[in-house]
Amino acid sequence: MDYRQFIERNVKKQLKPKQTELDDLAKMCEENNRINPEFYSKYDVKRGLRDADGKGVLTGLTRISAVNAYRDEGGEHKLIDGELLYRGINVYDLVDGFIEGGYPGFEETAYLLLFDKLPTADELTDFTTLLSDNRVLPINFVRDVIMKAPSSDIMNSVARCILTLYSYDAKANDTSIENVLRQCIYLISVFPLLTTYSYRAYYYYIEGHGLFIHNPSSKLGTAANILRLMRSDKTFTKTEEQILDLMLVLHAEHGGGNNSTFTTHVVTSTGTDTYSAIAASLCSLKGPKHGGANIKVKDMFEDMEANIRDVNDEDEIRAYLMRILNREAFDRSGLIYGLGHAVYSISDPRAVMLKENVEKLCAEKHREDELTLYKNVDRIATELLNARPNSTKPVSVNVDFYSGFIYDMLGIPKEMYTPLFATSRVVGWSAHRIEELINTGKIIRPAYMNVGEEHDFVPMGERE
């Protein structure tokens, strides 16, 4: 019996309501849970924890990172090119430092975010070795956990793996900083294994292709090991390693207010264990409005490539983008994916750095024409959106605009885009979990106002 037959047999065994019953229940559920949209403005509800102008509601303090899109000058907000600071260090400078130094940057970035200092050469070597030494799963974990229950969504597989690792930890519930740091370093170390092995199980059992499982190499860093684990021949170029390493650095952290990191703070504030907190953050990142956005961008560009004949014809590109905006092309949502950000306006520094560093990989893969299309859409789409009469602030491309394209050139399938995001962001989640444990003793509990009507209890025999 193959995997699909196994699933079908088990699905048939499940007790289900008749479809008509389910439809009726769903309709009643919808009707009885609607809230009058006017109530949100009437009671000044900060929907999405954001003010009317889009600025996030201040719910906490952090020393880990800063995301800046404006400066206060004379009581006014002056828009600036986007800034991303890791522990007070501009990410542009951080990236320039390890590129010029000729060494991988992810391990240095993880050290900086966790410990609030740049490592010396010896400290970086020791930390890299620490991650390598921890990059091992419990005996038979791959066979008994990952391979026994493959999923069509890798994020769900990884979440299950993280929660299962709780069972292998004798001090799983210990929330002392020393123990939590140990747990976080372990999860940072094994995330590449959890994601790639979960994908290999999916690829074999669900897609029906060949199976291989490689061991990581103690001589390689995180980015290089990911490429080694993903490829049947374990080989990759230096350029591929460098661009994936850059991707990991740029996705490692993005302030305490993004949905998955805020989830880390909320769940940590309950006093729960590290595995539960990180699994919750991972499930938050899975959502297409958060970590899955770059898949939509890649799908959109594949549609463009099938419909635009000349990537240098700006009039043809502009016309097609207008069709997208007018809900006549692609998914007819009216959205050009990869543009706009909750905080950044003039520019997203992560997108800027990916754009600046992608050309070497494009040349190596002979995909310069595609890069030309991306750059033209980058420029033309921002012009179109910023010229719209209802535009409230400048719009620029975000990190998702180029990241899917880069993953594709690296031969990484779409199913792995968000898991690789998580492989990097677990560093930020870890830093914020530790910060929450150190600095707060209150459970995070915002208020919700009840706007439902009061009713009298009706005895069973009198109900209609």
Order of alpha helices (4+ residues) and beta strands (2+ residues): alpha-alpha-alpha-beta-beta-beta-alpha-alpha-alpha-alpha-alpha-alpha-alpha-alpha-alpha-alpha-alpha-alpha-alpha-alpha-alpha-alpha
